[in-house]
Amino acid sequence: MAVDPSVLQPNDGSDGQSYERSAKDFIRTRFGSRRGLIRSTNLQQFSKWTVPASWQALWEAMQDQQDDVKLAFLDHLATQGDLGEAMLAKVAIKSNDTAIRHEASRRIRRPACDAVVAIIDLGLRDKRHVVANQAGLLAGKVDAFAVIPSLIFAQATADEKKNDGDLAWIAIGSQISYVANVQAVVGDGAAAFTPVIGNLQTGVLMRVQDAMVYNYRSDVHQSLVTLTTRDFGQSTADMAWDIKRWWRWFNEVYVPFQQARAAAAAASTTVPAPPTPPATADTAPASDK
């Protein structure tokens, strides 16, 4: 992980309390058919929801509401410090509404705080490709440079595909007809034989019972190129989708570059202490006079 995940565990005394019922009651009674001044007043009451453990239940309860309710809640989260921004990051990654994802990401400070970085890192590790792609997009929007290693490994995956039975089959062959048997036909003063035709198949049958599916996450890859190019000062697009090359570059080029830049910044901000003037008759301690 880029940061310690414990930054997402608030010390708010909630003790695992469930807020699902209270969140549904709040949304149902304050909004719905409410209009005008009453609705505007109720939108301001989101300020009472300051317990981070309640935000997820509140967000789920308002999914059928109009956008003004959701935007008011996002505005409230933006005032709740790092954990509020972490909830904004969750919305920006997992919401199905493109406009809401944009509004949530717009309210996150740049560069991203540790809580937001932790949410993005968890999103990049999600097995659902849409979640990983949205996490990659958010990383690029909020300057989450700390998740560059996770972006490297999340830009492409190999997923094993297994089914009960064949995934596909291919047959290449030919059929040859032949007389497999004859049946006697007997009539008055006559007899004959009816042939039974059989078919012989020759050739090759290929059965596909297992497969490896490679998924290239273009949004994650684009954010990786954008972040590294902007921070390193040189284009990294030539590394394309070569994950091994990316990892070698990160360890052998990017990390030393970051260390040298940090050392130079530390040296430029260090102000040397003024030298101590030598002791003279006028400046000698009183005990020596």
N, C-alpha and C positions, 0 to 999 in steps of 0.2 A: 504494500500500500504506500502511496505517496506521502500520506500523513497518518497519524495514529487515529483509528476509527473511533476512539473513545471521545473525540471532540463532538460526536453526534449524540452523546448520552447526557442529557441535561440534568442538572441537580435542582429539580423543581419540586421535589416531594410528591410527584404524581403516583409513584409506587405501582405502576402498571394499571392504573385506574382506566376503565373504559368510558369514553366520551361519546360513544355512538348515539345513545338515546338522547342525551342533552343537546348534541349537535343537530340532530334531526328536529327536535322540538324548537330549537332556536330558529332554524331556517324556515320551518313551516309557519310559525307564529309571526315572524317579523317580515316575511316577504310573501311571495305568491301573488295574491290579488291586491296587495298594498300598493298605493300610488301616491304621487305628490310629495308633500312635506313629510308625511308619516314615513314613507319609504326612505327619504333622504336622511331622516333622523335615525332610522333603524340601521342604515348603512354605517353610521358612525359608531354603532355599538360593537363592531368587530374589535374595537380597542380593548374590550373587556376580556378577550380571549388571548391571554398572555402565556398560557401553559403550552409549551411545545408539543406535549403528548396529545393535545386536543386538536391540533391543526389538521392532521390527516383525516380524522373523522369529520371535521367541519368541511373540508374540501370535498370529500365524497358525498356529503349530504346536499351540497349545492349544485350538483351536476345538471339538474333539470332547471335551474334558475337562469334568468337572463344574464347577459354579460356584465351589467352594472354591478351585480352582486359579486361576481368573480373578481372583477377589477378592484372593487373596494377591498376585498380580502387580500389581494396581492399587494395593494398599497399598505395595508396593515402589516403584512409580513415584512415589507421593506423597512419598517421602523423597529423591528424586533431583533436587531443585531445579527450576529453570525448564524444563529440557529434559524432565524427567520429567513435569511438568504439561502440556507440549506434547503428549507421547504420550498422556496422559489425554484431552486435548482431541480428538485423532484418534479415540480409541475412542468418546468421547461423540458424535462427529459421524457416524462411518461404521459403527458396529456395528449389526447387524440386531436385536439383543436390546434391548428397551425397558428392562428392569431393569438390564442392564449399562451402558447409556448413562447411566442415572440415577446408578448407583454411581460411574462415572467422573467425571461432572460434580460430584458431591458432594465429591470429593476435591481439587478445584481451589480455590485460594485466591481470595478476593474482596478488592479488585478484581483482575482478571486481569493477569498479568505480560505483558511484551512477547512472549515466545515463544508464549503462549496466544493473544494477540491476532493474531499472524501466522497461526496455524493457522486461526482463525475467519475471518480475512480471505480466506485462500485457499479456504476452504469456501464462502464467499458468492459467490466468482467461479466456482465449479464449474458446469458446464453441466447436471449432474444435479440435478433439482429437489429430490429427497429430501435430497441432501447439503446443498444451500443452505438448505433449511428447518431441518435439524438444526443447522447452523452458526448460523442466526438464533436458534434456541431457546437454544443455549448462550451466545450473546452476552448475552441477557437474564438468564441465570442467574448469570453470573460478572461482571456489571457492566462489560462491555467497551465503555465509552463511546467509545473511539477508533475503533471500526468503524462509527459512525453514518453517515458518508458512504457506505460500502459497503452498509449496510442500506437506505439510501434507494434506491439503484439496483438492489438485488437483490430488492425486494419485488414486482416485476412484470417479466415478460420477454415479448418478441415473437419467437417461433421460427418460421422459415420451414419450411413442410412441402412437400416435393417428392417425387413418386412417378414411376415410369416408366408413364405413361398417365394416364387420368382418375381424379381422386379421387371424382367423382360426376357424374351427369348428370340433367337434368330435361327431360322431353318433354311439351309441351302441344299437342295437335292433335286431328285427326279423320281418319277413314278414309272414303273414298268408293269404292264398288265400281262397276266398269264392265265392259262386254264388250270385252276386249282383242283377241280373235280368235275365229274359229270353225273347227271341224274338220268336214270332210264325212264323213258316215257313209253307206255305200252297201250296200244289200242287194238280194235278189232282187225286182225290180220295185218298189223303193222307194229313196228317197234323203232324207237329212236333214242337218242341221247341229247340232253340239254346241258351245255357246258356251264360250269360255275366259275366266273371270272374273279381272280384275286389280284390285288395290287401290291407291288413290292416297292418300298421307298428306300432309296439309297442317297447318301450325302452326309451332311454335318449339321448337328443341332447344338447351338450355343445357348446355355442358360445363364442369366445374370441373377445371382442370388444375393449379392452384396455390392455396395458401392461407396465411394468416398466423394462427398460433395464439397467443393471449395467455394466459399463465399467471400467476395471482395467487397468490403465496406467502403464505398467511395467517399462518404461524408467523413468518416474517421481519417482516411488517408489524406483528404484535402486539408483538414485541420492540422494534421501532423506536419505536412509540408509548409503550411502557412506559419505555424508557430515556430518551427525550427528555423525557417528562412529569416523570419523577422528578428529572432533572438540572436542567431548566429551571424547574421549579416551577409550570408551568401546563400544562393539558391540550393536547396536539397532535393529538388524535383527529379534529378537524374538518378536517384536511388530507387525510384519507382516503387514496386511492391516487394523488393528483395528484403525480407525481414532480417536475414542474417547480416546483410550489408548494413542495414539500419542499425543493428545492435552493435556491430563493430564500430561504426562511426560514433555512436553515442558514447561508448566507453573509451575509445582511443582518441577522439577529436573533441567532442562536445564537452565531456566532463573536464578534461584539462583546460579547455577554453574558459569554462565557468570558473574554475579554480584560479586561473591567472587573472581573470577580470575581478574576482572578489579580492584577491591579494592587492591588485592595483588600487581598487577603491579604498581598501583599508589603509594603504600607505598614503593615499592622497588626503585622507581625513584625519590622519594622526598628526597632531601638532606637538613638536618637540618641546619639552619643558625648558624654560630659560635657564642658562647656566648660573650656578651659584657664584656670586662675586667673592674673590679672595678676601680673607680676613685682614684688616688693616688696624692701625692704632685707633682710628675713629670708630671702626665697626667691631672691634674686639669685644667679647663679652665683658660685662661689668666685673665679673669675678677675676678677670685677668688683668684689669687695670690697677 
